[in-house]
Amino acid sequence: MTALEMEKIIERSGDVERCHQLLAETKEIIAQEGVSMNETQWLSLASHLSAMLYRSIHNEPIQPLDSAMFSEVSPQSIELAATVCKLLPNLHADEKYLLSIHFEAAKLNN
């Protein structure tokens, strides 16, 4: 991942400064939980966080999800995602399920 690729992802958020802050806060939160991500996983997470920030700014909800689809995702990953989601206002409650997939995948690295 190049710095240019990351900046393009961040620009799509609609608020470059806030997106940088969100990425830094998320990196700190996951580090505290002992979750490590490879470069590809971090790029995917950054893209999702940028999109979440865009949805938060523009008050655009995601489509409701069936939480049963995420029954194999660990409670730790869902709670971690919920913690990150709380950093932004105006997000649909189901956003945590989509975000949790990134953390669950990263746990496979360990």
C-alpha positions as a Markdown table, in Angstrom:
| # | Residue | x | y | z |
|---|---|---|---|---|
| 1 | Met | 0.0 | 0.0 | 0.0 |
| 2 | Thr | 1.4 | 3.3 | -0.9 |
| 3 | Ala | 0.8 | 6.6 | 0.9 |
| 4 | Leu | -1.1 | 7.8 | -2.2 |
| 5 | Glu | -3.5 | 4.9 | -2.0 |
| 6 | Met | -4.2 | 5.6 | 1.6 |
| 7 | Glu | -4.7 | 9.3 | 1.0 |
| 8 | Lys | -7.3 | 8.5 | -1.7 |
| 9 | Ile | -9.2 | 6.3 | 0.7 |
| 10 | Ile | -9.0 | 9.0 | 3.4 |
| 11 | Glu | -10.2 | 11.7 | 1.0 |
| 12 | Arg | -13.3 | 9.7 | 0.2 |
| 13 | Ser | -14.4 | 10.0 | 3.8 |
| 14 | Gly | -15.4 | 13.7 | 3.3 |
| 15 | Asp | -13.3 | 14.8 | 6.2 |
| 16 | Val | -9.6 | 14.1 | 5.9 |
| 17 | Glu | -8.6 | 15.4 | 9.3 |
| 18 | Arg | -11.3 | 13.4 | 11.1 |
| 19 | Cys | -10.5 | 10.3 | 9.1 |
| 20 | His | -6.8 | 10.5 | 10.1 |
| 21 | Gln | -8.0 | 10.8 | 13.7 |
| 22 | Leu | -10.4 | 7.9 | 13.4 |
| 23 | Leu | -7.7 | 5.7 | 11.9 |
| 24 | Ala | -5.3 | 6.6 | 14.7 |
| 25 | Glu | -7.9 | 6.0 | 17.4 |
| 26 | Thr | -8.8 | 2.7 | 15.9 |
| 27 | Lys | -5.2 | 1.6 | 15.6 |
| 28 | Glu | -4.8 | 2.4 | 19.3 |
| 29 | Ile | -7.9 | 0.5 | 20.3 |
| 30 | Ile | -7.0 | -2.7 | 18.4 |
| 31 | Ala | -3.4 | -2.6 | 19.7 |
| 32 | Gln | -4.8 | -2.5 | 23.2 |
| 33 | Glu | -6.8 | -5.6 | 22.5 |
| 34 | Gly | -3.7 | -7.3 | 21.0 |
| 35 | Val | -5.1 | -7.4 | 17.5 |
| 36 | Ser | -2.5 | -7.1 | 14.7 |
| 37 | Met | -3.3 | -6.6 | 11.0 |
| 38 | Asn | -1.2 | -7.1 | 8.0 |
| 39 | Glu | -1.0 | -4.4 | 5.4 |
| 40 | Thr | -3.8 | -5.7 | 3.2 |
| 41 | Gln | -6.1 | -6.1 | 6.2 |
| 42 | Trp | -5.3 | -2.5 | 7.4 |
| 43 | Leu | -6.0 | -1.1 | 4.0 |
| 44 | Ser | -9.4 | -2.9 | 3.9 |
| 45 | Leu | -10.2 | -1.7 | 7.4 |
| 46 | Ala | -9.1 | 1.9 | 6.5 |
| 47 | Ser | -11.4 | 1.8 | 3.5 |
| 48 | His | -14.3 | 0.6 | 5.7 |
| 49 | Leu | -13.6 | 3.3 | 8.3 |
| 50 | Ser | -13.5 | 6.0 | 5.6 |
| 51 | Ala | -16.9 | 4.8 | 4.3 |
| 52 | Met | -18.3 | 4.8 | 7.9 |
| 53 | Leu | -17.1 | 8.3 | 8.4 |
| 54 | Tyr | -18.8 | 9.4 | 5.1 |
| 55 | Arg | -22.0 | 7.7 | 6.2 |
| 56 | Ser | -21.8 | 9.4 | 9.6 |
| 57 | Ile | -21.2 | 12.8 | 8.1 |
| 58 | His | -24.1 | 12.4 | 5.6 |
| 59 | Asn | -26.3 | 10.5 | 8.0 |
| 60 | Glu | -26.6 | 7.6 | 5.5 |
| 61 | Pro | -27.6 | 4.4 | 7.2 |
| 62 | Ile | -26.7 | 0.9 | 5.9 |
| 63 | Gln | -29.3 | -1.6 | 5.2 |
| 64 | Pro | -30.4 | -3.6 | 8.3 |
| 65 | Leu | -28.6 | -6.9 | 8.7 |
| 66 | Asp | -29.6 | -10.2 | 10.1 |
| 67 | Ser | -27.3 | -10.6 | 13.1 |
| 68 | Ala | -27.6 | -14.4 | 12.8 |
| 69 | Met | -25.4 | -14.2 | 9.7 |
| 70 | Phe | -22.6 | -13.2 | 12.1 |
| 71 | Ser | -23.0 | -16.0 | 14.6 |
| 72 | Glu | -19.6 | -17.3 | 13.9 |
| 73 | Val | -17.9 | -14.0 | 14.7 |
| 74 | Ser | -16.5 | -13.9 | 18.2 |
| 75 | Pro | -18.1 | -11.7 | 20.8 |
| 76 | Gln | -14.7 | -10.0 | 21.3 |
| 77 | Ser | -14.6 | -8.9 | 17.6 |
| 78 | Ile | -18.2 | -7.6 | 17.8 |
| 79 | Glu | -17.4 | -5.7 | 21.0 |
| 80 | Leu | -14.3 | -4.3 | 19.5 |
| 81 | Ala | -16.2 | -3.2 | 16.4 |
| 82 | Ala | -18.9 | -1.6 | 18.7 |
| 83 | Thr | -16.2 | 0.3 | 20.5 |
| 84 | Val | -14.9 | 1.7 | 17.2 |
| 85 | Cys | -18.4 | 2.5 | 16.0 |
| 86 | Lys | -19.0 | 4.6 | 19.1 |
| 87 | Leu | -16.3 | 7.0 | 17.9 |
| 88 | Leu | -18.8 | 8.3 | 15.3 |
| 89 | Pro | -22.3 | 9.6 | 15.5 |
| 90 | Asn | -25.2 | 8.7 | 13.2 |
| 91 | Leu | -24.2 | 5.1 | 12.4 |
| 92 | His | -26.7 | 2.3 | 12.1 |
| 93 | Ala | -26.5 | -0.2 | 15.0 |
| 94 | Asp | -25.7 | -3.0 | 12.6 |
| 95 | Glu | -22.5 | -1.3 | 11.4 |
| 96 | Lys | -20.7 | -3.1 | 14.1 |
| 97 | Tyr | -21.4 | -6.5 | 12.5 |
| 98 | Leu | -19.8 | -5.5 | 9.2 |
| 99 | Leu | -16.8 | -3.9 | 11.0 |
| 100 | Ser | -16.4 | -7.0 | 13.2 |
| 101 | Ile | -15.4 | -9.1 | 10.2 |
| 102 | His | -12.1 | -7.1 | 9.9 |
| 103 | Phe | -11.2 | -7.9 | 13.5 |
| 104 | Glu | -12.2 | -11.5 | 13.2 |
| 105 | Ala | -10.0 | -11.9 | 10.1 |
| 106 | Ala | -7.1 | -10.2 | 11.9 |
| 107 | Lys | -7.4 | -12.6 | 14.8 |
| 108 | Leu | -6.4 | -15.4 | 12.4 |
| 109 | Asn | -3.0 | -13.8 | 12.1 |
| 110 | Asn | -2.2 | -14.4 | 15.7 |
